[in-house]
């Protein structure tokens, strides 16, 4: 009997490990949905206008999937950002070129930025061309701040936890 207990312990650890992995996989999807409830955007045509509705995430922000130059990205809408702001590591993967160096004032103080232009930016079925943006070396992560250089082209209406974007 001592042999069977010693033989069963590794399998018990494997079973617990698999159960834990399944729980992590399940809850990771739930957490991602809470962070970004706008992973599949529907676009409606209302007369001559395109309309996209976004739901707030659990922190009260509007986060949505989109594209920059045909590549999938995640946007965080930020009316306090003058330009679309892209972390440098993500800008490199997107093939964006650094332009003129400048300084920007952020919540964390002044930072160096580089001007760039996004040839094509998509949010749902809405496409913007030649959008002014900044590449921000000190910005961590893979989330793009969708600033006013893009947002000023939309009509935005917030009601409850829904933001309606008309273009």
LUMKE-457449 format. One record per residue (C-alpha): z, y, x; residue in three letters. Coordinates in steps of 0.05 Angstrom, whole numbers, plus 5000, padded with zeros to 4 digits. Example, Ala and Ser with C-alpha at 12.3 -4.5 7.8 and 13.67 -1.06 7.14 Angstrom:
<vexkes>
515649105246Ala
514349795273Ser
</vexkes>
This chain:
<vexkes>
500050005000Unk
501350485058Unk
493950425077Unk
491450605008Unk
495751235005Unk
493351455073Unk
486151315053Unk
486951684986Unk
489652335015Unk
483052555046Unk
479452424980Unk
484852814943Unk
483753404990Unk
476253354979Unk
477153334904Unk
481653944906Unk
476754304952Unk
470954164904Unk
475154394844Unk
476855034881Unk
469555154901Unk
467455074828Unk
472755564805Unk
470656074857Unk
463355994837Unk
465056084763Unk
469556694773Unk
464957014824Unk
459557064770Unk
464657354721Unk
466957874773Unk
459758064789Unk
458458164715Unk
464558614710Unk
462259024770Unk
455059064747Unk
453958934672Unk
446859204679Unk
443558644719Unk
437958544668Unk
435559214643Unk
431359264580Unk
426759864572Unk
424660124504Unk
418760564488Unk
420661134440Unk
414461544427Unk
412061804495Unk
418761664528Unk
421761064563Unk
429060924547Unk
434060504587Unk
441360404566Unk
446860254616Unk
453859994602Unk
459760244642Unk
462959744688Unk
470359594684Unk
471860174731Unk
467960674688Unk
461860724734Unk
454660594718Unk
451860064765Unk
444959774755Unk
439759334788Unk
433259664808Unk
428059684862Unk
426260114922Unk
419160024947Unk
418759364910Unk
425159074938Unk
431258904895Unk
437259374903Unk
443559574867Unk
444560304846Unk
450960674831Unk
449361294790Unk
452561904823Unk
451462594793Unk
455662884850Unk
450462654902Unk
444963164914Unk
440162624940Unk
439361884932Unk
443861624988Unk
442160975024Unk
446560615075Unk
442960585142Unk
443159825147Unk
439859765078Unk
434860315095Unk
432759915156Unk
431659285114Unk
427659705064Unk
423259975120Unk
425060705108Unk
423761195164Unk
428961695189Unk
426762415183Unk
430263065199Unk
437663005216Unk
442563385174Unk
449763415151Unk
452463245082Unk
459163375051Unk
462162735020Unk
468862554991Unk
470562295061Unk
468562935096Unk
462163155132Unk
457362615154Unk
450762585192Unk
444762405148Unk
437262335158Unk
432162555106Unk
427262045080Unk
422661945020Unk
422861344975Unk
415561204956Unk
417460824893Unk
424060764857Unk
424860334795Unk
430460304744Unk
428659834688Unk
421660004667Unk
422160714693Unk
418460854759Unk
419461484801Unk
414961654860Unk
416362044924Unk
423862134913Unk
427762534965Unk
433362124995Unk
438062095054Unk
439661535102Unk
447061525115Unk
449361165179Unk
456761175162Unk
455860895092Unk
458060175084Unk
455459645038Unk
448859515002Unk
449559994943Unk
445060594937Unk
447861224907Unk
442761454855Unk
443662204863Unk
440762814830Unk
434062784867Unk
432562204820Unk
437262344761Unk
434663064750Unk
428162754726Unk
431762414668Unk
435162634604Unk
442062314606Unk
446462224545Unk
453361894549Unk
456761634486Unk
462761184492Unk
461460684548Unk
453860744543Unk
449261194583Unk
442361294554Unk
436861484603Unk
430461784576Unk
424361914618Unk
</vexkes>
